[in-house]
């Protein structure tokens, strides 16, 4: 027996309308076409689906079984069709994010909180991009957006600028370098530098300052959590260079000093890498808008 969705819709419509004429109107077909459809279904089933001598038209035992099936399946079909329409309209979808910036969690969570309220039907997940090759994963559609400060030429992928930030030197208030108006590469030669546990090529202090100057700090201590880095700095166990959004809450704290890196300061830019075909989706466009504006508000606090 070959049952189609239209058969289930027909059974349900006739049951609710109580007759063929009204059901045909609801289904936008002629009464003769509806009768032909019912006869074909009954021929397949080998049983009558309606008690035709009753008024209004009543379902037989076999018809009631099909009605139960229709009432179970049709709502799921309608729900799926609505989801497909929402997908076409960009109302639902997937936003799996990989982060190549260890400190980016500090500004990303407020962005995601605002995004969640606006797009509750978008599936959001975060994967630390430092644990795998994020950009190849983006091209393979394993993730949908990569936060990175190092744009590359990748086919069908665009790097959307988010915002500029300043890597800032952080030290204890009593540290000797606290007396300087800014720090230079040479100042790190006799210092313990506290960093995130990532490759040097992903740390601004090495790529923008120490590497070009060929300066090596006395030692490097790797720490996972920003809060622990700041705790160690306040205890005068070392110094750090962190993005300005990370130090916004300690800039005016009596335990710390923050200073520009070099006389003119350093400026870096964060990007969101997205596949071109998805860049214009409404929820993606809104996420990019939030990612450009909310971190700037945090920096100004």
N, C-alpha and C positions, 0 to 999 in steps of 0.2 A: 504493500500500500504506500503510495507516494503522497505525502501530506505537505502542502506548501503553506507559507505564511498567509497567503490570500484565503486559503480554505479556513484557517482558524479565525481570521477576521470576519469571514462570511458567517460562520456558525455563531459567533458572538453577536454580530449585528442582527441576525434574524431573531436570536433569543431575546435581545433587548428591545427590538422593534415590534416583535409579536406577529410579524407577517412579512411576506416577500416584497410587497410593494414599498413599504417604508424602509426596509433594509436596503433595497436597491437604490433608493434615493440617497441614503447615508453613504453608500459605497460608490456612488456616481457611476452606476452601470444600469443597463436596462433590466427589467424584471425577467425577460426571457433569457438573457445571458446568465442571470443569477440562478434561475431554475436549471439551466443546462449545467452550470458548475456543480450544483448540488447533486444532480443525477449522476454526473461523472464520478463524484466522490463516493456516492452510495454504491455505484457499480464496482469501484475499487474495493470498498469495504465489504461488500456482499451483504449488507444489512441496511435497513432504513434508518435515517438519522432523525426523522421527524415523524410525529403522529399527525398525519395530514387531515384526519377527520375532526380534529379538535380546533376550536377557535377560542383564543388566538392560537396560532401554530405553536405546538409544543415539541420539545426535543424528546427523542426516544432515549432509552438507556445508553445506546451507543453514542447518540448525539451529546448526551450529558457528559460522557467520557471525553469527547473532543472539546466540549466547552471548558471542562476543568483544565485540559491541556492548554487551551487558548488563554485562559485567565492566568496561567502560570508563565507561559512563554512570551506572550505579547507585551506585557509590561517591561520585560527584559530587553526585547527588541526595540521598543520605543526609547528606553533609557540609552541603549547603545547608539541609536540613530541620533539622539540629542547630543551625545558625547562626540559623535563624528561631526555634527554641525558646529559644535563648540570648538573642535580641533580646527575646522576650516576657518572659523572666525578668529582663531588665536586666543580663545578664552581659557583653554586648558592645554596642557602639554607637559614637557619635562625640562627641568633646568638643573642639570647636574654640573657642579662647578669644581674645577681643579684650581688650586692655588700654588703658584710658584714663589710666593712671597710669604715667609714664615710669620711676619708680624701683621699680615693683612686681616687676620681674624679680629683684630682690635676694632676695625671699622666695618668689617663685613657683616657682623651679627646685627648691628642696628639697621643696616640696609635690608637684610633678609627679614627682619621683623616687620618693617614697613611693607616689604614686598608681599609677605604672607597675608597680611590683612587685605591687600588689594587683589591678590590672585590666589585665593584659597584652594583652587582646583589644579594648580600647577604643582607637579611633584618636584620638590627641591631636595637636593643632597649635596654634600660637600666632600670632596676627596682631596687630601693633601697632595698637591702636585709634586712635592719633593720626593714622594715615595715611588713615583713612576714617571715615564715620559709623557707629560701632560699634553703637549702639542700634537704628537702623533696620535694620542688617544682622542683628541678633538677631531682630527681628520677622519678617524675610524668610527666616529659617532659614539664612542664610549662615554664621552662627556660632552657637554654642550657649550661651555664657556670656560676659558682659562684666564686667570688673573696673572699678568706677567709684566715685568718692567723691561723685557728684552724682545721687542718686535722682530719678527722674521718674515721672509718671503715664503708664503705657503699657498699653494693653489687652492682657490675657493674659500680661503680664510681671510678675514679682515681683522686688523688690530684697531679697536675703537679707543681713542684716548679717554681716560677717566679724569685724572687730576694730577697736578704736580705736587710734589712734596719735598721736604728738606730733611736730609739726614742730619741729625743733631748730636753733638757730643754731650755725654752725661757723665758727671763725676760727683763725688761726695763734696759737700760744701767746704770741708777743710782740706781738700786735695790741693796740692801745689798748683796744678793747672787751672784751678778755679780763679786764680788771679789774672789770667790772660783774657783778653777780649775775644779771642778766637783761637782755635788749635790748628796745627799744621801736621804734616806727615811725620816730621822729625820728633814731634812731641810724644809719639807712640813708641819710640825706640826702647824706652826703659819702663814701659807700662804692661800690666796684665790686661789684655783686651778680652772682655766678656762678650761672646756672640751666641747666636742661635746655632744649633748643631746642624749646619748645612755647609755645602761646598763654598769655598771662598769666592767662586765666580758668581755666587748668588748674594753676596754681602757687599753693600755699597761702600763700606769703609775700605775694602780691599780693591774693588774694581775702580772706584773713583779717586782714591787717595793713596793708599799704601802701595798698591801694585804699580801704578805709574811712577811713583817716587822710589821704588825698590827699597822700601823700608819694611823691616820685620819687627813686630812687637816683641818684647821680652818673652811673653808667653801668651797663649790663647786658651781661654777657658770656655767651654761650650756648655750652655744651659738651655733647657727646653722652654721654660716658661718666662714670659716677660716679667711677671711679678717677682720671680726669683732673681732675675738679672738686676732689677731695680733694688732689691733687698741687698744684694752683694755690693752694688755700687754705693749705696748709702752706708754700708759697713766699711767702705774704703778697701774693699778686696780687689778692686779693679775699676776700669772705666769701660764705657760702651758708646757705640754710635747707633742711634735708633731713629726711625722715622718720626717726624714731628707729631703725627697723630698719636703715637705711643706715649710721648712725654707731656701731652697736654695737661695731665693732672699733677705733674710733679714740677712743672716749670717754676712755680712760685712756692714750692715746698722748701722749708728751711734746711732740710737734710741734703738737698741736691743743688747743683748748678747745671745749667744747660748753656752751651756755647756753639756758635757757628763753626762749621768745619771749613777751614780756610777763611781768609779775610772777607771774601765776597760770598761765602756760603756755597753749598752745593744744591743743585736742583735736579730731581729725577722725576720721571713721569711713569705712571701706571697705566696699563692698557687692559682691555678686555678683548681677548681673541674669541671670535665667534665665526661659525660657518656662514657664508654669504646668504645661503638660502633661508636662514633663520633670523638674520639680523633685523628684519623688518617686522617680525611677529610682534603683536601688541604687547605681550607680556615681556618679551625680550627687550623691546624698546623702553618699556617702563623700568625694568631692572637697570638698564644702562643709565637712564635718567637719575634714578635713585643713587646709583653708585657714583655718579658725578657730583651730586649735590650734597648728600648727607655727610660724607667725609669732610667736605670743606667746612661745614658747620661745626664739626667736631674740632677741626684744626683751629678755628677762631675762638673757641671757648677759652 
